[in-house]
Amino acid sequence: MVSMEEVEDAMARELMVSMDLIKVYMLLLRKGMLNTREIADGLGMDVERVKDALSRLVDDGACIEINGRYEALNPRFAVTNMYRMLCLRMNREVKRNERIDGIASILAKVYDDARR
């Protein structure tokens, strides 16, 4: 069985994003809608670092903001969107990536379990 730490490391490596971004996304995935302060408190992270991560997550289509609160999108969309944005930034062809699909599948269970 793969640990969540291994999934987070793979996500950071495959998507070339910071662990701050991964930690923010994972908290939203598990907890649902939160505001910036709640995220910062939940992670013991500086508010500015949280805002930077949230900005990137929104820009990359991994979460949405509604009235100052943030919600993670389903990982099947979010991780794929983040991968697509990485490809576009790197001027690479967007094509199926089995590692990305695997990450999305593992995280989809976390997402579904948190919303039951």
C-alpha positions in Angstrom: 0.0 0.0 0.0 1.2 3.5 -0.8 1.4 6.1 2.0 -0.1 9.6 1.6 3.4 10.9 2.1 4.6 9.0 -0.9 1.6 10.2 -2.9 2.4 13.8 -1.9 6.0 13.4 -2.9 5.1 11.9 -6.2 2.6 14.7 -6.8 5.2 17.4 -6.1 7.7 15.6 -8.3 5.4 14.9 -11.3 3.7 18.2 -11.2 6.8 20.2 -10.3 5.0 22.1 -7.5 6.0 23.0 -4.0 5.1 21.0 -0.9 3.3 24.1 0.3 0.9 23.8 -2.6 0.5 20.0 -2.0 -0.2 20.5 1.7 -2.8 23.2 1.0 -4.5 21.1 -1.6 -4.5 18.0 0.6 -6.0 19.9 3.5 -8.8 21.2 1.3 -9.3 17.7 -0.1 -9.8 16.3 3.4 -11.6 19.1 5.1 -13.7 20.8 2.4 -14.3 24.5 2.2 -11.9 26.6 4.3 -10.8 30.2 4.3 -7.2 31.4 4.2 -6.8 31.7 8.0 -8.3 28.3 8.6 -5.8 26.8 6.1 -2.9 28.6 7.6 -3.9 27.6 11.2 -4.5 24.0 10.1 -1.1 23.7 8.5 0.8 25.9 10.9 1.8 27.9 7.8 2.3 31.7 7.2 -0.8 33.3 5.6 1.2 34.7 2.7 2.6 31.2 1.8 -1.0 29.9 1.9 -2.2 32.8 -0.3 0.6 32.0 -2.9 -0.3 28.3 -2.9 -4.1 29.1 -3.3 -3.4 31.5 -6.1 -1.5 28.8 -8.0 -4.2 26.1 -7.2 -6.9 28.3 -8.5 -4.9 29.3 -11.6 -4.1 25.7 -12.4 -7.8 24.6 -12.0 -7.2 22.5 -8.8 -9.5 24.4 -6.5 -12.1 27.2 -6.6 -12.8 30.2 -4.4 -16.3 31.1 -3.4 -16.8 34.2 -1.1 -13.3 33.9 0.4 -13.5 30.2 1.0 -11.6 27.6 -1.0 -12.7 24.1 -2.1 -10.6 21.4 -3.8 -11.9 20.1 -7.0 -12.2 16.3 -7.4 -8.6 15.0 -7.9 -9.6 13.4 -11.2 -10.0 16.9 -12.5 -7.6 18.8 -10.3 -4.5 16.7 -10.8 -5.2 16.4 -14.6 -5.7 20.2 -14.8 -2.4 20.8 -12.9 -0.6 18.4 -15.3 -2.1 20.1 -18.3 -1.0 23.5 -17.0 2.5 22.1 -16.4 2.7 20.9 -20.0 1.6 24.2 -21.3 4.1 26.1 -19.2 6.9 23.8 -20.4 5.7 23.9 -24.0 5.2 20.1 -24.0 2.5 18.1 -25.7 -0.4 17.3 -23.3 -0.8 13.5 -23.4 -1.9 10.8 -21.0 0.4 10.2 -18.1 -0.1 7.0 -16.2 1.7 8.3 -13.1 -0.7 11.3 -13.0 -3.7 9.1 -13.5 -2.5 6.9 -10.6 -2.1 9.9 -8.3 -5.6 11.1 -9.2 -7.1 7.7 -8.6 -5.6 7.4 -5.1 -6.6 10.9 -4.2 -10.1 10.5 -5.5 -10.8 8.0 -2.7 -9.6 10.5 -0.1 -11.9 13.1 -1.7 -14.9 10.7 -1.8 -14.4 9.5 1.8 -14.2 13.1 3.1 -17.5 14.0 1.5 -19.6 11.0 2.8 
